[in-house]
Amino acid sequence: MPSEARPEDPLPAAPPPQGRYVPATSTDHLVLTAGMTPRVDGVLRHVGRVGAEVSLADARTAAGIAAGNAVAAAAAEAGGIDAIARALRLTVFVRAVEDFTDHPKVADAASDRLVELLGDRGVVARSAVGVASLPGGACVEVELTCLRA
């Protein structure tokens, strides 16, 4: 597991909200993100159900994008990526067909992205949850809780 973020893994720009909410909010000690979908430059990627319209490989790519967006939102709220002492909790929602059971494999890609961006500070407690639908038809959505430095 890498201990430092790699320079080839740049932090994306913090995603703008898609409605009436903030991308992240914080207290003196915690930063909590809104649900982040796999948007790149404001465009939702990987729409559909995992196991039907979306392959496992594409769902993993989507989870990595969404996790990067969550880190970007948390860093923007905290005052920069160095202001995140560590990520604490990651919840990965996977929109999948009824008999899909590989939710952890999708969530592993989000966890991997956290470690790429935050090093050891990105190792988290995590849940992978199957759902029937997500905003805009996204195949994944992630929420991240971080500790401020």
C-alpha positions as CSV (number, residue, x, y, z in Angstrom):
1,M,0.0,0.0,0.0
2,P,1.6,3.3,-1.0
3,S,2.3,5.8,1.8
4,E,2.3,8.9,-0.4
5,A,0.0,10.1,-3.1
6,R,1.6,9.6,-6.5
7,P,2.1,12.6,-8.8
8,E,0.5,10.8,-11.7
9,D,-2.8,10.7,-9.6
10,P,-3.8,14.4,-9.5
11,L,-6.7,15.5,-7.5
12,P,-9.7,16.5,-9.7
13,A,-11.4,19.9,-9.3
14,A,-14.0,19.9,-6.6
15,P,-17.3,19.0,-8.3
16,P,-20.0,21.7,-8.3
17,P,-23.3,20.8,-6.6
18,Q,-26.0,19.4,-8.9
19,G,-28.8,20.9,-6.7
20,R,-29.4,22.8,-3.5
21,Y,-26.7,21.4,-1.3
22,V,-23.0,21.9,-0.6
23,P,-20.4,19.4,-1.8
24,A,-18.9,19.1,1.7
25,T,-19.5,20.6,5.1
26,S,-17.3,20.5,8.2
27,T,-16.9,21.0,11.9
28,D,-13.7,21.8,13.8
29,H,-12.7,18.2,13.5
30,L,-14.6,16.5,10.7
31,V,-15.3,17.0,7.0
32,L,-18.3,15.2,5.5
33,T,-19.0,15.0,1.8
34,A,-22.3,14.9,0.0
35,G,-22.9,11.8,-2.2
36,M,-20.5,12.0,-5.1
37,T,-21.2,10.3,-8.4
38,P,-18.8,9.6,-11.2
39,R,-18.9,13.0,-12.9
40,V,-16.0,14.3,-15.0
41,D,-16.2,17.9,-15.9
42,G,-19.8,18.0,-14.8
43,V,-20.8,15.0,-17.0
44,L,-22.1,11.9,-15.4
45,R,-20.2,8.8,-16.6
46,H,-21.2,5.1,-16.3
47,V,-25.0,5.3,-16.1
48,G,-27.0,2.1,-15.5
49,R,-27.1,-1.0,-13.4
50,V,-24.0,-3.0,-12.6
51,G,-24.5,-6.5,-14.0
52,A,-26.7,-5.2,-16.8
53,E,-25.8,-2.0,-18.6
54,V,-22.6,-1.5,-16.7
55,S,-19.8,-4.1,-16.4
56,L,-17.9,-4.8,-13.2
57,A,-14.8,-3.2,-14.7
58,D,-16.7,0.0,-15.6
59,A,-18.3,0.1,-12.2
60,R,-14.9,0.0,-10.6
61,T,-13.7,2.8,-12.8
62,A,-16.8,4.8,-11.8
63,A,-16.2,4.2,-8.1
64,G,-12.6,5.5,-8.5
65,I,-13.9,8.7,-10.2
66,A,-16.6,9.2,-7.5
67,A,-14.0,8.7,-4.7
68,G,-11.7,11.2,-6.4
69,N,-14.6,13.7,-6.5
70,A,-15.2,13.1,-2.8
71,V,-11.6,13.7,-1.8
72,A,-11.6,16.9,-4.0
73,A,-14.8,18.1,-2.2
74,A,-13.4,17.3,1.2
75,A,-10.1,19.0,0.4
76,A,-11.8,22.1,-0.9
77,E,-13.8,22.3,2.3
78,A,-10.8,21.6,4.6
79,G,-8.5,24.1,2.9
80,G,-6.4,21.7,0.8
81,I,-5.5,18.0,0.7
82,D,-2.9,18.5,3.4
83,A,-5.6,19.8,5.7
84,I,-7.1,16.3,5.7
85,A,-5.4,14.3,8.6
86,R,-7.0,11.1,7.4
87,A,-10.1,9.6,5.8
88,L,-12.3,7.8,8.4
89,R,-15.3,6.3,6.7
90,L,-16.4,5.6,3.1
91,T,-19.8,4.4,2.0
92,V,-20.2,3.1,-1.5
93,F,-23.7,2.8,-2.9
94,V,-23.8,0.4,-5.9
95,R,-26.8,0.4,-8.3
96,A,-26.9,-3.2,-9.4
97,V,-29.2,-5.9,-10.7
98,E,-31.0,-7.9,-8.0
99,D,-28.6,-10.9,-7.9
100,F,-25.4,-8.9,-8.0
101,T,-23.1,-9.8,-5.1
102,D,-19.7,-8.2,-6.0
103,H,-20.4,-4.9,-4.2
104,P,-17.1,-5.1,-2.3
105,K,-15.2,-5.4,-5.6
106,V,-16.7,-2.2,-6.8
107,A,-16.0,-0.5,-3.5
108,D,-12.4,-1.7,-3.5
109,A,-11.7,0.6,-6.5
110,A,-13.0,3.6,-4.4
111,S,-10.8,2.5,-1.5
112,D,-7.8,2.2,-3.9
113,R,-8.4,5.7,-5.2
114,L,-8.4,7.1,-1.6
115,V,-5.0,5.5,-1.0
116,E,-3.7,6.8,-4.3
117,L,-4.6,10.3,-3.3
118,L,-4.0,10.3,0.4
119,G,-1.5,7.5,1.0
120,D,-1.9,5.7,4.4
121,R,-4.3,8.6,5.4
122,G,-6.8,7.1,2.9
123,V,-7.3,3.7,4.6
124,V,-10.8,3.7,5.9
125,A,-13.7,1.8,7.5
126,R,-16.1,1.1,4.6
127,S,-19.5,-0.1,3.7
128,A,-20.6,-1.3,0.3
129,V,-24.4,-1.1,-0.2
130,G,-26.6,-2.3,-3.0
131,V,-29.4,0.0,-4.1
132,A,-32.2,0.1,-6.7
133,S,-31.5,3.6,-8.0
134,L,-29.2,6.5,-7.7
135,P,-29.3,10.2,-8.9
136,G,-29.2,10.6,-12.6
137,G,-29.0,6.9,-13.1
138,A,-25.4,6.7,-11.8
139,C,-24.1,3.2,-11.2
140,V,-22.3,4.3,-8.0
141,E,-22.3,7.1,-5.4
142,V,-19.9,7.5,-2.5
143,E,-19.9,9.5,0.7
144,L,-16.7,10.3,2.6
145,T,-16.0,11.4,6.2
146,C,-12.5,12.8,7.0
147,L,-10.7,14.1,10.0
148,R,-9.2,17.6,9.7
149,A,-5.5,18.1,10.3
